[in-house]
Amino acid sequence: MSELIELTVATPAGSARVWEKGTGAPVVYLAGLGGLPAWPSALDALAKTRRVVAPSLPGFPGGADYERLDDIFDWSLAAVDLVQATGLAGADLIGASVGGALAAEVAALRPDLVRKLVLIAPYGLFDEAAPIADVFAVKTGEQSALLARDPQAYDAYRARPNSASEMDWTLMQVRAEMAAARILWPLGDTRLSKRLFRITQPTLIIWGAEDRVIPPVYAAKFAEAIAGKTTIVTIPQAGHKVEFDAPVAVADAIAKFLKG
């Protein structure tokens, strides 16, 4: 497998970090809550068969400025700009959590940019009968237990590397949380339901069976609203950060779907 490469791309919002690893057909990945403070094992597993390109969304680790991004239209255009900046228009697109909501917007607004779509526990919808947990109301020390089945392992993944100062690392995490809140506040409903019918691409929906943030019943809600052929994969013993809790299972499901 190739080494991890770090690049910088220019977008209207400013410069953004792009991580890239693997060879083969390219796939673009938009990360979820917290962004990518480090290269995750799920993308490592996927990079065995694909060229994985992970650009940083505005406000998230490595991302451009987000201060001028207010409503979901602003954020959707920023996501479109970021996908275009990778030079991979027409490639497969993966989005997790908040990145999943924006990946769905890209597929709906600019279908020419997306061949196949993968949504991993995406935000964007809200049903009062199955409320979404407010991750922004949870104390910092309790958030990992809400997001991942193994909070200690998730904390270790997000731990400050020796090369970063404690202040810079804390500010990066706070900035990522503020960016996510700007997109999702208050209930994670971005009115995506109005645009899901515009998604005609084949779509894979992955959910952790033990997701305590967005109930797994939302997988069917997405599948019913998307116009393209949809496939749902539920991963046992995995929470909202299903790609962290079960990296190999998620990577295998994605690789199988994209190849088919």
Kinemage of the C-alpha trace (Angstrom):
@kinemage 1
@onewidth
@group {chain A} dominant
@subgroup {mainchain}
@vectorlist {calphas} color= white
{ca met a 1} P 0.000 0.000 0.000
{ca ser a 2} L 1.199 3.528 -0.752
{ca glu a 3} L 2.166 6.032 1.942
{ca leu a 4} L -0.150 8.750 3.206
{ca ile a 5} L 0.204 11.912 1.107
{ca glu a 6} L -0.770 15.389 2.282
{ca leu a 7} L -1.717 18.048 -0.253
{ca thr a 8} L -3.262 21.503 -0.129
{ca val a 9} L -6.029 22.671 -2.451
{ca ala a 10} L -7.495 26.127 -2.979
{ca thr a 11} L -11.244 26.680 -2.581
{ca pro a 12} L -13.352 29.864 -2.439
{ca ala a 13} L -13.394 29.457 1.365
{ca gly a 14} L -9.595 29.220 1.495
{ca ser a 15} L -6.897 26.558 1.476
{ca ala a 16} L -7.807 23.062 2.662
{ca arg a 17} L -5.783 19.983 3.548
{ca val a 18} L -6.262 16.855 1.461
{ca trp a 19} L -5.040 13.457 2.635
{ca glu a 20} L -4.608 10.715 0.059
{ca lys a 21} L -3.636 7.068 0.264
{ca gly a 22} L -3.908 3.933 -1.864
{ca thr a 23} L -4.089 3.142 -5.555
{ca gly a 24} L -6.906 2.237 -7.897
{ca ala a 25} L -10.143 4.007 -8.761
{ca pro a 26} L -10.510 7.181 -6.659
{ca val a 27} L -13.107 7.718 -3.963
{ca val a 28} L -13.665 10.977 -2.065
{ca tyr a 29} L -14.373 10.876 1.673
{ca leu a 30} L -16.047 13.633 3.726
{ca ala a 31} L -15.518 12.979 7.436
{ca gly a 32} L -18.044 13.141 10.247
{ca leu a 33} L -18.154 14.809 13.653
{ca gly a 34} L -14.681 15.843 14.738
{ca gly a 35} L -13.300 15.577 11.215
{ca leu a 36} L -10.038 13.727 10.696
{ca pro a 37} L -7.521 14.596 13.419
{ca ala a 38} L -5.580 11.532 12.219
{ca trp a 39} L -5.805 9.031 9.372
{ca pro a 40} L -8.355 6.381 10.485
{ca ser a 41} L -8.068 2.612 10.141
{ca ala a 42} L -11.284 2.391 8.073
{ca leu a 43} L -9.697 4.471 5.321
{ca asp a 44} L -6.512 2.435 5.682
{ca ala a 45} L -8.534 -0.712 4.993
{ca leu a 46} L -10.338 0.889 2.040
{ca ala a 47} L -7.018 2.157 0.621
{ca lys a 48} L -5.961 -1.463 0.027
{ca thr a 49} L -8.172 -1.496 -3.078
{ca arg a 50} L -8.978 2.161 -3.780
{ca arg a 51} L -7.290 5.537 -3.975
{ca val a 52} L -8.887 7.290 -0.992
{ca val a 53} L -8.915 11.094 -1.093
{ca ala a 54} L -10.072 12.870 2.071
{ca pro a 55} L -10.389 16.667 1.807
{ca ser a 56} L -11.056 18.637 5.005
{ca leu a 57} L -14.385 20.428 5.270
{ca pro a 58} L -14.308 24.077 6.394
{ca gly a 59} L -13.827 24.401 10.131
{ca phe a 60} L -12.712 20.808 10.609
{ca pro a 61} L -9.071 19.709 11.139
{ca gly a 62} L -7.091 20.953 8.139
{ca gly a 63} L -10.099 22.810 6.740
{ca ala a 64} L -10.569 26.346 5.461
{ca asp a 65} L -12.377 29.155 7.262
{ca tyr a 66} L -16.080 28.665 7.951
{ca glu a 67} L -17.083 32.071 9.333
{ca arg a 68} L -18.907 33.105 6.148
{ca leu a 69} L -20.853 29.848 5.916
{ca asp a 70} L -24.277 30.249 7.525
{ca asp a 71} L -27.156 28.243 6.085
{ca ile a 72} L -27.116 24.773 4.543
{ca phe a 73} L -26.921 26.251 1.048
{ca asp a 74} L -23.603 27.897 1.944
{ca trp a 75} L -22.253 24.643 3.364
{ca ser a 76} L -23.499 22.598 0.411
{ca leu a 77} L -21.727 24.893 -2.041
{ca ala a 78} L -18.571 24.683 0.084
{ca ala a 79} L -18.749 20.879 -0.127
{ca val a 80} L -19.243 21.072 -3.899
{ca asp a 81} L -16.238 23.386 -4.155
{ca leu a 82} L -14.140 20.987 -2.096
{ca val a 83} L -15.036 17.944 -4.212
{ca gln a 84} L -14.246 19.900 -7.371
{ca ala a 85} L -10.947 21.092 -5.893
{ca thr a 86} L -9.776 17.472 -5.582
{ca gly a 87} L -10.041 17.171 -9.375
{ca leu a 88} L -12.158 14.030 -8.965
{ca ala a 89} L -15.477 15.149 -10.424
{ca gly a 90} L -17.477 12.055 -11.325
{ca ala a 91} L -15.764 9.803 -8.769
{ca asp a 92} L -17.467 7.865 -5.980
{ca leu a 93} L -18.320 9.888 -2.867
{ca ile a 94} L -18.486 8.790 0.772
{ca gly a 95} L -19.806 10.918 3.608
{ca ala a 96} L -20.048 10.089 7.311
{ca ser a 97} L -22.327 11.756 9.881
{ca val a 98} L -22.235 15.511 9.203
{ca gly a 99} L -20.078 14.743 6.153
{ca gly a 100} L -22.844 12.379 5.062
{ca ala a 101} L -25.401 15.173 5.110
{ca leu a 102} L -23.142 17.283 2.901
{ca ala a 103} L -22.268 14.367 0.600
{ca ala a 104} L -25.994 13.858 0.026
{ca glu a 105} L -26.333 17.557 -0.820
{ca val a 106} L -23.504 17.286 -3.354
{ca ala a 107} L -25.137 14.260 -4.994
{ca ala a 108} L -28.502 16.028 -5.135
{ca leu a 109} L -27.284 19.410 -6.367
{ca arg a 110} L -24.463 18.265 -8.649
{ca pro a 111} L -25.152 14.697 -9.831
{ca asp a 112} L -22.391 15.058 -12.418
{ca leu a 113} L -19.843 15.061 -9.593
{ca val a 114} L -20.869 11.715 -8.086
{ca arg a 115} L -20.850 8.221 -9.638
{ca lys a 116} L -21.905 6.214 -6.576
{ca leu a 117} L -22.797 7.529 -3.130
{ca val a 118} L -22.061 6.042 0.308
{ca leu a 119} L -23.748 7.545 3.369
{ca ile a 120} L -22.505 6.457 6.800
{ca ala a 121} L -25.033 7.344 9.542
{ca pro a 122} L -25.747 10.710 7.908
{ca tyr a 123} L -27.402 13.688 9.516
{ca gly a 124} L -29.977 15.747 7.628
{ca leu a 125} L -33.376 14.373 8.656
{ca phe a 126} L -35.424 14.584 11.853
{ca asp a 127} L -38.413 12.597 13.090
{ca glu a 128} L -40.035 13.464 16.421
{ca ala a 129} L -40.914 9.795 16.865
{ca ala a 130} L -37.196 8.941 16.800
{ca pro a 131} L -35.367 12.010 18.140
{ca ile a 132} L -31.677 12.583 17.503
{ca ala a 133} L -29.371 13.024 20.483
{ca asp a 134} L -27.972 16.508 21.029
{ca val a 135} L -24.220 15.885 20.916
{ca phe a 136} L -23.559 19.555 21.634
{ca ala a 137} L -25.314 19.384 25.014
{ca val a 138} L -23.102 16.559 26.246
{ca lys a 139} L -20.060 17.296 28.393
{ca thr a 140} L -16.744 16.870 26.600
{ca gly a 141} L -15.761 13.905 28.751
{ca glu a 142} L -19.020 12.097 27.957
{ca gln a 143} L -19.159 12.719 24.222
{ca ser a 144} L -16.960 9.783 23.222
{ca ala a 145} L -19.277 7.340 25.034
{ca leu a 146} L -22.176 8.709 23.007
{ca leu a 147} L -20.345 8.526 19.687
{ca ala a 148} L -18.412 5.259 19.878
{ca arg a 149} L -18.942 1.811 21.360
{ca asp a 150} L -15.386 1.870 22.705
{ca pro a 151} L -14.960 5.432 24.038
{ca gln a 152} L -11.461 4.825 25.388
{ca ala a 153} L -10.207 3.703 21.982
{ca tyr a 154} L -11.901 6.694 20.360
{ca asp a 155} L -10.297 9.032 22.883
{ca ala a 156} L -6.924 7.486 22.043
{ca tyr a 157} L -7.530 8.150 18.344
{ca arg a 158} L -8.281 11.804 19.089
{ca ala a 159} L -5.397 12.204 21.536
{ca arg a 160} L -2.942 15.024 20.968
{ca pro a 161} L 0.211 13.948 19.107
{ca asn a 162} L 3.555 15.004 20.521
{ca ser a 163} L 4.075 17.329 17.566
{ca ala a 164} L 1.080 19.530 18.481
{ca ser a 165} L 0.757 21.953 21.363
{ca glu a 166} L -2.042 21.350 23.839
{ca met a 167} L -3.603 24.737 23.114
{ca asp a 168} L -3.567 24.289 19.325
{ca trp a 169} L -5.024 20.799 19.609
{ca thr a 170} L -7.830 21.946 21.910
{ca leu a 171} L -8.644 24.884 19.645
{ca met a 172} L -8.782 22.558 16.643
{ca gln a 173} L -11.321 20.320 18.374
{ca val a 174} L -13.429 23.264 19.557
{ca arg a 175} L -13.365 24.750 16.059
{ca ala a 176} L -14.585 21.448 14.592
{ca glu a 177} L -17.442 21.283 17.092
{ca met a 178} L -18.454 24.860 16.318
{ca ala a 179} L -18.428 24.134 12.587
{ca ala a 180} L -20.618 21.044 13.078
{ca ala a 181} L -23.015 23.022 15.267
{ca arg a 182} L -23.241 25.704 12.602
{ca ile a 183} L -24.447 23.053 10.132
{ca leu a 184} L -26.639 20.926 12.404
{ca trp a 185} L -28.016 23.127 15.151
{ca pro a 186} L -30.354 22.462 16.854
{ca leu a 187} L -31.679 19.019 15.885
{ca gly a 188} L -29.603 17.947 12.906
{ca asp a 189} L -32.456 18.678 10.486
{ca thr a 190} L -30.953 20.401 7.447
{ca arg a 191} L -34.212 20.030 5.467
{ca leu a 192} L -32.418 17.446 3.354
{ca ser a 193} L -35.762 15.657 2.952
{ca lys a 194} L -36.669 18.275 0.333
{ca arg a 195} L -33.765 17.210 -1.889
{ca leu a 196} L -33.229 13.484 -1.386
{ca phe a 197} L -35.504 12.682 -4.343
{ca arg a 198} L -32.892 14.360 -6.542
{ca ile a 199} L -30.332 11.674 -5.687
{ca thr a 200} L -30.484 9.201 -8.553
{ca gln a 201} L -27.089 7.575 -8.064
{ca pro a 202} L -26.803 4.056 -6.607
{ca thr a 203} L -26.492 4.625 -2.868
{ca leu a 204} L -25.160 2.534 0.009
{ca ile a 205} L -26.396 3.428 3.494
{ca ile a 206} L -24.356 2.119 6.429
{ca trp a 207} L -25.494 2.323 10.046
{ca gly a 208} L -24.223 1.069 13.366
{ca ala a 209} L -26.796 -1.118 15.099
{ca glu a 210} L -25.995 0.581 18.424
{ca asp a 211} L -25.996 4.187 17.192
{ca arg a 212} L -26.984 6.322 20.193
{ca val a 213} L -26.887 9.600 18.259
{ca ile a 214} L -29.071 8.946 15.215
{ca pro a 215} L -31.363 5.903 15.618
{ca pro a 216} L -30.773 3.196 12.974
{ca val a 217} L -34.412 3.567 11.815
{ca tyr a 218} L -33.207 6.599 9.872
{ca ala a 219} L -31.510 4.284 7.378
{ca ala a 220} L -34.901 3.280 6.000
{ca lys a 221} L -36.041 6.907 5.937
{ca phe a 222} L -33.100 7.825 3.730
{ca ala a 223} L -33.592 4.771 1.514
{ca glu a 224} L -37.277 5.507 0.972
{ca ala a 225} L -36.621 9.123 -0.029
{ca ile a 226} L -33.649 8.596 -2.368
{ca ala a 227} L -34.645 8.046 -5.999
{ca gly a 228} L -31.671 5.870 -6.913
{ca lys a 229} L -31.298 2.225 -5.999
{ca thr a 230} L -30.376 1.976 -2.332
{ca thr a 231} L -28.736 -0.719 -0.241
{ca ile a 232} L -28.725 -0.715 3.558
{ca val a 233} L -25.992 -2.393 5.600
{ca thr a 234} L -26.358 -2.499 9.382
{ca ile a 235} L -23.154 -3.211 11.290
{ca pro a 236} L -23.611 -5.020 14.628
{ca gln a 237} L -21.800 -3.898 17.776
{ca ala a 238} L -21.107 -0.430 16.367
{ca gly a 239} L -22.240 3.040 17.361
{ca his a 240} L -22.566 6.336 15.528
{ca lys a 241} L -18.876 6.262 14.676
{ca val a 242} L -19.459 2.931 12.942
{ca glu a 243} L -16.449 3.508 10.690
{ca phe a 244} L -14.331 3.699 13.852
{ca asp a 245} L -16.010 0.868 15.774
{ca ala a 246} L -15.968 -1.578 12.844
{ca pro a 247} L -13.432 -0.263 10.306
{ca val a 248} L -12.865 -3.516 8.395
{ca ala a 249} L -16.579 -4.328 8.115
{ca val a 250} L -17.333 -0.817 6.866
{ca ala a 251} L -14.442 -0.832 4.385
{ca asp a 252} L -15.463 -4.262 3.079
{ca ala a 253} L -19.088 -3.169 2.604
{ca ile a 254} L -17.991 -0.044 0.746
{ca ala a 255} L -15.496 -1.878 -1.462
{ca lys a 256} L -18.080 -4.506 -2.395
{ca phe a 257} L -20.701 -1.858 -3.231
{ca leu a 258} L -18.399 0.315 -5.292
{ca lys a 259} L -17.076 -2.651 -7.232
{ca gly a 260} L -20.527 -4.085 -8.008
